[in-house]
Amino acid sequence: MRTTYVTGMFTHLAEETVGYFADRHDARHDPSRPESMQARAGRVRVLLGVWSTYAAGGVCGGFCEISWAAYALAVPAALLTAIVAIDRRWPWHAPSQDPLHGAHAGAS
């Protein structure tokens, strides 16, 4: 998931949404389309969730900056530190599956 590239996520959301509506239109003529529509609808929901998180973070960040000035960075910094500490203690994936430390890391 391209969570660090906001415009890329927006483009992906637009592509999936247009594809969903195209599948929906074509479903009238092709009975096999509902399966692809369901899969595409799931991807659209995930992307909308990511965008909702971006929007909520922007709004919360704006309000926190107004109230706390530079101290507003303490909340996301603390959350990021906690997530890193948790991942270091209980990894969410096997080290061999880590794209940064796997067998082909650094090979370009």
LUMKOLKOL-338258 format. One record per atom (N, C-alpha, C): residue in one letter; chain; atom name; y, z, x. Coordinates in steps of 0.2 Angstrom, whole numbers. Example, Ala and Ser with C-alpha at 12.3 -4.5 7.8 and 13.67 -1.06 7.14 Angstrom:
BEGIN
+---+---+----+-------+-------+-------+
| r | c |  a |     Y |     Z |     X |
+---+---+----+-------+-------+-------+
| A | A |  N |   -28 |    39 |    66 |
| A | A | CA |   -22 |    39 |    62 |
| A | A |  C |   -16 |    39 |    66 |
| S | A |  N |   -11 |    35 |    64 |
| S | A | CA |    -5 |    36 |    68 |
| S | A |  C |     0 |    39 |    64 |
+---+---+----+-------+-------+-------+
END
This chain:
BEGIN
+---+---+----+-------+-------+-------+
| r | c |  a |     Y |     Z |     X |
+---+---+----+-------+-------+-------+
| M | A |  N |    -6 |     0 |     4 |
| M | A | CA |     0 |     0 |     0 |
| M | A |  C |     6 |     0 |     4 |
| R | A |  N |    11 |    -4 |     3 |
| R | A | CA |    17 |    -5 |     7 |
| R | A |  C |    22 |     0 |     5 |
| T | A |  N |    21 |     7 |     6 |
| T | A | CA |    26 |    11 |     3 |
| T | A |  C |    32 |    12 |     7 |
| T | A |  N |    32 |     9 |    13 |
| T | A | CA |    38 |    10 |    17 |
| T | A |  C |    43 |     4 |    17 |
| Y | A |  N |    41 |    -1 |    13 |
| Y | A | CA |    45 |    -7 |    12 |
| Y | A |  C |    47 |    -8 |     5 |
| V | A |  N |    52 |    -5 |     3 |
| V | A | CA |    54 |    -5 |    -4 |
| V | A |  C |    55 |   -12 |    -7 |
| T | A |  N |    58 |   -17 |    -3 |
| T | A | CA |    59 |   -23 |    -6 |
| T | A |  C |    52 |   -27 |    -7 |
| G | A |  N |    47 |   -26 |    -2 |
| G | A | CA |    41 |   -28 |    -3 |
| G | A |  C |    37 |   -26 |    -9 |
| M | A |  N |    38 |   -19 |   -10 |
| M | A | CA |    35 |   -16 |   -16 |
| M | A |  C |    38 |   -19 |   -22 |
| F | A |  N |    44 |   -20 |   -22 |
| F | A | CA |    47 |   -23 |   -28 |
| F | A |  C |    45 |   -31 |   -29 |
| T | A |  N |    44 |   -34 |   -24 |
| T | A | CA |    42 |   -41 |   -24 |
| T | A |  C |    34 |   -41 |   -27 |
| H | A |  N |    30 |   -37 |   -24 |
| H | A | CA |    23 |   -36 |   -26 |
| H | A |  C |    23 |   -34 |   -34 |
| L | A |  N |    27 |   -30 |   -36 |
| L | A | CA |    27 |   -28 |   -43 |
| L | A |  C |    29 |   -34 |   -47 |
| A | A |  N |    34 |   -38 |   -45 |
| A | A | CA |    36 |   -44 |   -49 |
| A | A |  C |    31 |   -49 |   -49 |
| E | A |  N |    27 |   -50 |   -44 |
| E | A | CA |    22 |   -55 |   -44 |
| E | A |  C |    16 |   -53 |   -49 |
| E | A |  N |    14 |   -46 |   -48 |
| E | A | CA |     9 |   -44 |   -52 |
| E | A |  C |    11 |   -44 |   -60 |
| T | A |  N |    17 |   -42 |   -61 |
| T | A | CA |    19 |   -42 |   -68 |
| T | A |  C |    19 |   -49 |   -71 |
| V | A |  N |    22 |   -54 |   -67 |
| V | A | CA |    22 |   -61 |   -70 |
| V | A |  C |    15 |   -64 |   -70 |
| G | A |  N |    10 |   -62 |   -66 |
| G | A | CA |     3 |   -64 |   -66 |
| G | A |  C |     0 |   -61 |   -72 |
| Y | A |  N |     2 |   -55 |   -74 |
| Y | A | CA |    -1 |   -51 |   -80 |
| Y | A |  C |     1 |   -55 |   -86 |
| F | A |  N |     7 |   -57 |   -87 |
| F | A | CA |     9 |   -60 |   -93 |
| F | A |  C |     7 |   -68 |   -93 |
| A | A |  N |     6 |   -71 |   -87 |
| A | A | CA |     3 |   -77 |   -87 |
| A | A |  C |    -5 |   -77 |   -89 |
| D | A |  N |    -8 |   -72 |   -87 |
| D | A | CA |   -15 |   -71 |   -89 |
| D | A |  C |   -16 |   -69 |   -96 |
| R | A |  N |   -11 |   -65 |   -99 |
| R | A | CA |   -11 |   -64 |  -106 |
| R | A |  C |   -10 |   -70 |  -110 |
| H | A |  N |    -5 |   -75 |  -108 |
| H | A | CA |    -4 |   -81 |  -111 |
| H | A |  C |   -10 |   -85 |  -111 |
| D | A |  N |   -14 |   -86 |  -105 |
| D | A | CA |   -20 |   -90 |  -104 |
| D | A |  C |   -26 |   -87 |  -108 |
| A | A |  N |   -26 |   -80 |  -109 |
| A | A | CA |   -31 |   -77 |  -112 |
| A | A |  C |   -33 |   -80 |  -119 |
| R | A |  N |   -28 |   -83 |  -122 |
| R | A | CA |   -29 |   -86 |  -129 |
| R | A |  C |   -34 |   -92 |  -128 |
| H | A |  N |   -35 |   -95 |  -122 |
| H | A | CA |   -39 |  -101 |  -121 |
| H | A |  C |   -45 |  -100 |  -117 |
| D | A |  N |   -45 |   -94 |  -114 |
| D | A | CA |   -51 |   -93 |  -109 |
| D | A |  C |   -53 |   -86 |  -110 |
| P | A |  N |   -59 |   -85 |  -113 |
| P | A | CA |   -61 |   -78 |  -115 |
| P | A |  C |   -63 |   -74 |  -109 |
| S | A |  N |   -63 |   -76 |  -103 |
| S | A | CA |   -65 |   -72 |   -97 |
| S | A |  C |   -59 |   -69 |   -94 |
| R | A |  N |   -53 |   -70 |   -97 |
| R | A | CA |   -47 |   -68 |   -94 |
| R | A |  C |   -46 |   -60 |   -95 |
| P | A |  N |   -48 |   -57 |  -100 |
| P | A | CA |   -47 |   -50 |  -101 |
| P | A |  C |   -49 |   -45 |   -95 |
| E | A |  N |   -54 |   -47 |   -92 |
| E | A | CA |   -56 |   -43 |   -86 |
| E | A |  C |   -51 |   -43 |   -81 |
| S | A |  N |   -48 |   -49 |   -79 |
| S | A | CA |   -43 |   -50 |   -74 |
| S | A |  C |   -36 |   -47 |   -76 |
| M | A |  N |   -35 |   -47 |   -83 |
| M | A | CA |   -29 |   -44 |   -86 |
| M | A |  C |   -30 |   -37 |   -85 |
| Q | A |  N |   -35 |   -34 |   -86 |
| Q | A | CA |   -36 |   -26 |   -85 |
| Q | A |  C |   -35 |   -24 |   -78 |
| A | A |  N |   -38 |   -28 |   -73 |
| A | A | CA |   -37 |   -27 |   -66 |
| A | A |  C |   -30 |   -27 |   -64 |
| R | A |  N |   -26 |   -33 |   -67 |
| R | A | CA |   -19 |   -34 |   -65 |
| R | A |  C |   -15 |   -28 |   -68 |
| A | A |  N |   -17 |   -26 |   -74 |
| A | A | CA |   -13 |   -21 |   -78 |
| A | A |  C |   -13 |   -15 |   -74 |
| G | A |  N |   -19 |   -13 |   -71 |
| G | A | CA |   -20 |    -7 |   -67 |
| G | A |  C |   -15 |    -7 |   -61 |
| R | A |  N |   -15 |   -13 |   -57 |
| R | A | CA |   -11 |   -14 |   -52 |
| R | A |  C |    -3 |   -13 |   -53 |
| V | A |  N |    -2 |   -16 |   -59 |
| V | A | CA |     5 |   -15 |   -61 |
| V | A |  C |     7 |    -8 |   -63 |
| R | A |  N |     2 |    -4 |   -66 |
| R | A | CA |     4 |     3 |   -67 |
| R | A |  C |     4 |     7 |   -60 |
| V | A |  N |     0 |     5 |   -55 |
| V | A | CA |     1 |     9 |   -49 |
| V | A |  C |     8 |     7 |   -46 |
| L | A |  N |    10 |     1 |   -46 |
| L | A | CA |    16 |    -1 |   -43 |
| L | A |  C |    22 |     2 |   -47 |
| L | A |  N |    21 |     2 |   -53 |
| L | A | CA |    27 |     6 |   -57 |
| L | A |  C |    27 |    13 |   -56 |
| G | A |  N |    21 |    16 |   -54 |
| G | A | CA |    21 |    23 |   -52 |
| G | A |  C |    25 |    24 |   -45 |
| V | A |  N |    24 |    19 |   -41 |
| V | A | CA |    27 |    20 |   -34 |
| V | A |  C |    34 |    19 |   -35 |
| W | A |  N |    36 |    14 |   -39 |
| W | A | CA |    44 |    13 |   -40 |
| W | A |  C |    47 |    19 |   -44 |
| S | A |  N |    43 |    22 |   -49 |
| S | A | CA |    46 |    28 |   -52 |
| S | A |  C |    47 |    33 |   -47 |
| T | A |  N |    42 |    34 |   -42 |
| T | A | CA |    43 |    39 |   -37 |
| T | A |  C |    49 |    38 |   -33 |
| Y | A |  N |    50 |    31 |   -31 |
| Y | A | CA |    56 |    30 |   -27 |
| Y | A |  C |    62 |    31 |   -31 |
| A | A |  N |    63 |    30 |   -38 |
| A | A | CA |    69 |    31 |   -42 |
| A | A |  C |    70 |    39 |   -42 |
| A | A |  N |    64 |    42 |   -44 |
| A | A | CA |    65 |    50 |   -44 |
| A | A |  C |    67 |    53 |   -38 |
| G | A |  N |    65 |    50 |   -32 |
| G | A | CA |    67 |    53 |   -26 |
| G | A |  C |    74 |    51 |   -24 |
| G | A |  N |    76 |    45 |   -26 |
| G | A | CA |    83 |    44 |   -25 |
| G | A |  C |    88 |    48 |   -30 |
| V | A |  N |    86 |    49 |   -36 |
| V | A | CA |    90 |    53 |   -40 |
| V | A |  C |    91 |    60 |   -38 |
| C | A |  N |    85 |    63 |   -36 |
| C | A | CA |    84 |    70 |   -34 |
| C | A |  C |    88 |    71 |   -27 |
| G | A |  N |    87 |    66 |   -23 |
| G | A | CA |    91 |    66 |   -17 |
| G | A |  C |    98 |    66 |   -17 |
| G | A |  N |   101 |    62 |   -22 |
| G | A | CA |   108 |    61 |   -23 |
| G | A |  C |   111 |    68 |   -26 |
| F | A |  N |   107 |    71 |   -31 |
| F | A | CA |   109 |    77 |   -33 |
| F | A |  C |   109 |    83 |   -28 |
| C | A |  N |   104 |    83 |   -24 |
| C | A | CA |   103 |    88 |   -19 |
| C | A |  C |   109 |    87 |   -13 |
| E | A |  N |   110 |    81 |   -12 |
| E | A | CA |   115 |    79 |    -7 |
| E | A |  C |   122 |    82 |    -9 |
| I | A |  N |   124 |    81 |   -16 |
| I | A | CA |   130 |    83 |   -18 |
| I | A |  C |   130 |    91 |   -18 |
| S | A |  N |   125 |    94 |   -19 |
| S | A | CA |   125 |   102 |   -20 |
| S | A |  C |   124 |   105 |   -13 |
| W | A |  N |   120 |   102 |    -8 |
| W | A | CA |   118 |   105 |    -2 |
| W | A |  C |   120 |   101 |     4 |
| A | A |  N |   123 |    96 |     3 |
| A | A | CA |   126 |    92 |     9 |
| A | A |  C |   120 |    90 |    14 |
| A | A |  N |   120 |    91 |    20 |
| A | A | CA |   115 |    89 |    25 |
| A | A |  C |   109 |    93 |    24 |
| Y | A |  N |   109 |    99 |    21 |
| Y | A | CA |   104 |   103 |    20 |
| Y | A |  C |    99 |   100 |    15 |
| A | A |  N |   101 |    95 |    12 |
| A | A | CA |    96 |    92 |     7 |
| A | A |  C |    90 |    89 |    11 |
| L | A |  N |    91 |    87 |    17 |
| L | A | CA |    86 |    84 |    21 |
| L | A |  C |    80 |    89 |    22 |
| A | A |  N |    82 |    96 |    21 |
| A | A | CA |    77 |   101 |    23 |
| A | A |  C |    71 |   100 |    18 |
| V | A |  N |    72 |    98 |    12 |
| V | A | CA |    66 |    98 |     7 |
| V | A |  C |    61 |    92 |     9 |
| P | A |  N |    64 |    86 |     9 |
| P | A | CA |    59 |    81 |    11 |
| P | A |  C |    56 |    82 |    18 |
| A | A |  N |    60 |    85 |    23 |
| A | A | CA |    57 |    86 |    30 |
| A | A |  C |    51 |    92 |    29 |
| A | A |  N |    52 |    97 |    25 |
| A | A | CA |    47 |   102 |    24 |
| A | A |  C |    41 |    99 |    20 |
| L | A |  N |    42 |    95 |    15 |
| L | A | CA |    36 |    92 |    12 |
| L | A |  C |    32 |    87 |    17 |
| L | A |  N |    36 |    83 |    21 |
| L | A | CA |    33 |    79 |    26 |
| L | A |  C |    29 |    83 |    31 |
| T | A |  N |    32 |    88 |    33 |
| T | A | CA |    28 |    93 |    38 |
| T | A |  C |    22 |    96 |    35 |
| A | A |  N |    22 |    98 |    29 |
| A | A | CA |    17 |   101 |    25 |
| A | A |  C |    11 |    96 |    25 |
| I | A |  N |    13 |    90 |    23 |
| I | A | CA |     8 |    84 |    22 |
| I | A |  C |     5 |    83 |    28 |
| V | A |  N |     8 |    82 |    34 |
| V | A | CA |     6 |    81 |    40 |
| V | A |  C |     1 |    86 |    42 |
| A | A |  N |     3 |    93 |    41 |
| A | A | CA |    -1 |    98 |    43 |
| A | A |  C |    -8 |    98 |    39 |
| I | A |  N |    -7 |    97 |    33 |
| I | A | CA |   -13 |    97 |    29 |
| I | A |  C |   -18 |    91 |    31 |
| D | A |  N |   -15 |    85 |    32 |
| D | A | CA |   -19 |    79 |    35 |
| D | A |  C |   -22 |    81 |    42 |
| R | A |  N |   -19 |    84 |    46 |
| R | A | CA |   -22 |    86 |    52 |
| R | A |  C |   -27 |    91 |    52 |
| R | A |  N |   -27 |    96 |    47 |
| R | A | CA |   -32 |   101 |    46 |
| R | A |  C |   -38 |    98 |    42 |
| W | A |  N |   -37 |    94 |    37 |
| W | A | CA |   -42 |    91 |    33 |
| W | A |  C |   -40 |    84 |    32 |
| P | A |  N |   -42 |    80 |    36 |
| P | A | CA |   -41 |    72 |    36 |
| P | A |  C |   -43 |    69 |    29 |
| W | A |  N |   -39 |    65 |    27 |
| W | A | CA |   -41 |    61 |    20 |
| W | A |  C |   -45 |    55 |    22 |
| H | A |  N |   -47 |    54 |    28 |
| H | A | CA |   -51 |    48 |    29 |
| H | A |  C |   -55 |    50 |    36 |
| A | A |  N |   -60 |    47 |    37 |
| A | A | CA |   -64 |    48 |    44 |
| A | A |  C |   -60 |    45 |    49 |
| P | A |  N |   -60 |    48 |    55 |
| P | A | CA |   -55 |    45 |    61 |
| P | A |  C |   -57 |    38 |    62 |
| S | A |  N |   -63 |    36 |    62 |
| S | A | CA |   -65 |    29 |    63 |
| S | A |  C |   -62 |    24 |    58 |
| Q | A |  N |   -60 |    26 |    52 |
| Q | A | CA |   -57 |    22 |    47 |
| Q | A |  C |   -49 |    22 |    48 |
| D | A |  N |   -47 |    26 |    52 |
| D | A | CA |   -39 |    26 |    53 |
| D | A |  C |   -37 |    20 |    56 |
| P | A |  N |   -32 |    16 |    53 |
| P | A | CA |   -30 |    10 |    55 |
| P | A |  C |   -26 |    11 |    62 |
| L | A |  N |   -23 |    17 |    63 |
| L | A | CA |   -19 |    18 |    69 |
| L | A |  C |   -23 |    19 |    75 |
| H | A |  N |   -29 |    22 |    74 |
| H | A | CA |   -33 |    25 |    79 |
| H | A |  C |   -40 |    22 |    79 |
| G | A |  N |   -41 |    16 |    75 |
| G | A | CA |   -48 |    13 |    75 |
| G | A |  C |   -49 |     9 |    81 |
| A | A |  N |   -55 |     5 |    81 |
| A | A | CA |   -57 |     1 |    86 |
| A | A |  C |   -52 |    -4 |    88 |
| H | A |  N |   -49 |    -7 |    83 |
| H | A | CA |   -44 |   -13 |    85 |
| H | A |  C |   -37 |   -11 |    85 |
| A | A |  N |   -36 |    -4 |    86 |
| A | A | CA |   -29 |    -2 |    86 |
| A | A |  C |   -26 |    -5 |    92 |
| G | A |  N |   -20 |    -7 |    92 |
| G | A | CA |   -16 |   -10 |    98 |
| G | A |  C |   -18 |   -17 |    99 |
| A | A |  N |   -23 |   -20 |    97 |
| A | A | CA |   -25 |   -26 |    98 |
| A | A |  C |   -21 |   -31 |    93 |
| S | A |  N |   -17 |   -35 |    96 |
| S | A | CA |   -13 |   -40 |    92 |
| S | A |  C |   -14 |   -47 |    94 |
+---+---+----+-------+-------+-------+
END
